[in-house]
């Protein structure tokens, strides 16, 4: 029984953007003082609850998802952005319909191993062992040149705490693709080139010397590669999940690097995604 689906269509929002640069894919108004960039999205939420039987007893499983699904971002072709959201949220490379992907996600109980039988239930009883798997995809920032999203997956299958993974990413309208290390930086720029900048920025955030990052809880021996890059608030971030460069208690780490700190490494089209004031 499929139930509790909620598809809320937003009313083709118009973001009034001050015309301070950017490629612009909206229509201009007020003698060029304001650009109107049409944004349309659907908030989709859905969940299912199950009772599961295993060799060591019965438990319950809650599956939940929430997605800010883009339908229109200016006049840009966002099919690659939509495909990327499907992949990062549901690991799906075959299904291209968001509703089909959500239904497939809610029907998949294989996240729990050793299930002998599974029964869908209408609600979760109190004071019982409950596992869960939650996936949310939300908009962090949208402007005329790019859109930044964040996909969060949180799973609890017993143990001390849930396991959480965060996948932030920026989609460039000009490039028509998700930005990553390979297409953000100039040819020849390596991880070894970027890591000193990341270490310096992280030390600044933690208020410790660069050569004493361990005082801030960082596993220095593991801080050897750039995290997942994304752009928000005119800043380049490198994201690391719990355990990647520190203990679980440290939580996710987003290292904020200012544009002028990496200007010499960035491709020209990526520089244009930042306010040109550095």
C-alpha positions in Angstrom: 0.0 0.0 0.0 1.6 3.3 -1.1 0.7 6.2 1.1 1.7 9.5 2.6 3.0 11.0 -0.6 3.1 14.8 -0.6 3.8 16.7 -3.8 3.6 20.4 -3.2 4.1 22.6 -6.3 5.6 26.0 -5.7 4.1 28.9 -7.7 6.8 29.6 -10.3 8.8 31.8 -7.9 10.4 34.9 -9.4 13.7 35.8 -7.7 14.3 39.5 -8.1 18.1 39.7 -8.6 20.0 42.9 -8.6 21.9 43.1 -11.9 25.5 43.1 -10.6 27.0 40.8 -13.2 26.4 37.2 -14.1 25.5 35.7 -17.4 21.7 36.1 -16.8 19.2 33.8 -18.3 16.1 35.7 -17.1 14.4 38.8 -18.5 15.4 42.3 -17.6 13.0 44.9 -16.2 13.1 48.4 -14.8 15.6 49.8 -17.3 18.1 47.1 -16.5 18.1 47.6 -12.7 16.4 44.2 -11.9 16.6 40.8 -13.6 13.8 38.4 -13.1 14.9 34.8 -13.0 12.0 32.3 -13.0 12.3 29.4 -10.6 9.8 26.6 -10.3 10.2 23.6 -8.1 8.1 20.9 -6.4 8.6 19.8 -2.8 8.1 16.0 -2.7 7.9 14.1 0.5 7.0 10.5 1.1 7.5 7.7 3.7 6.7 4.1 4.4 6.9 2.1 7.6 7.6 -1.7 7.8 7.6 -4.4 10.4 10.5 -6.7 9.7 11.3 -10.2 11.1 14.9 -11.4 11.4 16.6 -14.4 13.0 17.2 -12.3 16.2 13.7 -10.9 16.5 11.4 -8.3 15.1 12.0 -4.6 14.5 10.5 -1.7 12.6 11.9 0.2 9.6 11.0 3.8 8.6 11.9 5.0 5.1 11.5 8.8 4.5 12.5 11.1 1.7 12.1 14.8 0.9 13.2 16.4 -2.3 13.1 20.0 -3.6 12.7 19.0 -7.3 13.6 21.7 -9.8 11.3 22.1 -12.8 12.6 25.4 -14.2 15.6 27.5 -13.4 15.5 30.4 -15.8 15.7 29.2 -19.4 18.5 26.7 -18.7 18.5 23.1 -19.6 18.5 21.4 -16.2 18.2 17.8 -17.3 21.8 17.0 -16.1 21.0 18.7 -12.8 17.9 16.5 -12.4 19.8 13.4 -13.2 22.5 14.3 -10.7 19.9 14.8 -8.0 18.4 11.4 -8.7 21.9 9.8 -8.6 23.1 11.5 -5.4 19.8 11.0 -3.6 18.9 7.5 -4.7 21.9 6.1 -6.5 19.7 5.7 -9.5 21.2 5.8 -13.0 18.4 4.1 -14.9 15.2 5.8 -13.7 14.8 9.3 -15.0 11.4 10.0 -13.4 11.6 11.5 -9.9 8.3 9.9 -8.8 9.4 6.4 -10.0 12.7 6.9 -8.2 10.9 7.8 -4.9 8.5 4.8 -5.2 11.5 2.5 -5.8 13.3 3.9 -2.8 10.3 3.4 -0.5 9.8 -0.2 -1.7 13.4 -1.2 -1.1 14.0 -2.7 2.3 17.3 -4.4 1.4 19.2 -1.8 3.6 18.5 -4.3 6.5 20.3 -7.6 6.1 18.9 -10.9 7.0 15.2 -10.1 6.7 13.0 -13.2 6.8 9.7 -11.4 6.2 8.5 -7.8 5.8 5.1 -6.2 6.3 4.1 -2.7 5.6 2.4 -1.0 8.6 0.4 2.2 9.0 2.4 3.6 11.9 5.3 2.9 14.2 4.5 1.7 17.7 6.1 3.4 20.6 9.0 1.9 22.6 10.1 -0.5 19.9 13.3 -1.0 18.1 13.1 1.2 15.0 15.6 1.4 12.2 15.5 4.2 9.7 16.8 5.5 6.4 16.2 9.1 5.5 17.2 10.9 2.3 16.6 14.7 1.9 17.6 16.9 -1.0 17.3 20.7 -0.6 18.4 23.9 -2.3 21.2 25.8 -0.7 21.5 28.6 -3.2 20.2 29.5 -6.7 21.2 32.4 -8.8 21.4 33.2 -12.5 24.7 31.3 -13.0 24.5 28.2 -10.8 22.4 26.1 -8.4 23.8 24.5 -5.2 22.0 21.6 -3.6 22.6 19.4 -0.6 21.7 15.7 -0.3 21.7 14.2 3.1 21.4 10.5 3.8 21.0 9.3 7.4 20.8 5.6 8.3 20.3 3.9 11.7 20.6 0.1 11.8 21.5 -0.3 15.5 24.6 0.7 17.2 25.7 3.9 19.0 24.6 6.4 16.4 23.2 6.9 12.9 25.5 7.1 9.9 25.1 10.3 8.0 26.5 11.3 4.6 26.2 14.8 3.1 26.6 15.4 -0.6 26.7 19.1 -1.4 27.2 20.0 -5.1 27.1 23.0 -7.4 25.7 22.9 -10.9 27.0 25.4 -13.4 24.4 26.5 -16.0 27.2 27.6 -18.4 29.0 24.3 -18.2 25.8 22.2 -18.0 27.4 20.0 -15.4 28.1 19.4 -11.7 31.3 21.1 -10.6 34.1 18.9 -9.3 37.9 19.0 -8.9 38.4 18.0 -12.6 36.3 20.8 -14.1 36.8 23.6 -11.5 40.6 24.0 -11.6 43.1 24.7 -14.4 44.8 21.9 -16.1 47.9 20.8 -14.2 46.4 21.8 -10.8 46.7 18.8 -8.5 45.4 18.0 -5.0 48.9 18.7 -3.7 48.5 22.3 -5.0 45.2 22.8 -3.2 45.8 21.1 0.1 48.0 23.9 1.6 45.1 26.3 1.0 42.6 23.9 2.6 44.8 23.3 5.6 45.3 27.1 6.1 41.6 27.7 5.9 40.7 24.9 8.2 43.2 26.1 10.8 41.6 29.6 10.6 38.2 28.1 11.2 39.4 26.1 14.2 41.6 28.9 15.6 44.7 26.7 15.8 48.1 26.9 14.0 48.3 25.2 10.7 50.9 22.8 12.1 48.6 21.9 15.1 45.4 20.9 13.4 45.2 17.9 15.7 44.4 20.3 18.5 41.1 21.0 16.7 40.3 17.4 16.5 41.5 16.8 13.0 43.1 13.5 12.0 46.0 15.1 10.3 47.2 11.9 8.6 43.9 11.7 6.8 43.7 15.3 5.6 45.5 14.5 2.4 42.8 15.1 -0.3 40.3 17.8 -1.1 36.8 17.2 0.1 33.7 17.6 -2.1 33.8 21.1 -3.5 30.7 23.4 -3.8 30.0 27.1 -3.9 27.7 29.0 -1.6 27.6 32.6 -0.3 30.5 33.6 -2.6 32.7 31.1 -0.9 34.3 27.8 -2.1 33.7 25.0 0.4 35.3 21.6 0.7 33.1 19.2 2.5 34.2 16.2 4.6 31.8 13.7 6.2 32.2 12.4 9.8 35.2 10.1 10.1 36.8 11.4 6.9 39.2 13.8 8.7 38.0 13.6 12.3 36.0 11.6 14.8 32.3 11.3 14.6 31.9 13.8 17.5 33.4 16.4 15.3 30.6 16.1 12.8 30.8 17.1 9.2 33.4 19.6 8.3 33.0 22.3 5.6 36.2 24.1 5.0 35.5 27.7 3.8 38.0 29.0 1.2 37.7 32.5 0.0 37.8 33.2 -3.8 41.1 35.2 -3.6 42.8 32.2 -2.0 42.2 30.0 -5.0 41.9 32.5 -7.7 45.2 31.4 -9.4 43.9 27.8 -9.6 40.4 28.4 -10.9 39.2 28.1 -14.5 37.9 31.4 -15.9 34.3 30.2 -16.2 34.4 29.1 -12.5 35.8 32.5 -11.4 32.8 34.1 -13.0 30.6 32.3 -10.5 32.0 34.4 -7.7 31.5 38.2 -7.2 34.4 39.8 -8.9 35.7 41.9 -6.1 39.0 40.2 -5.3 
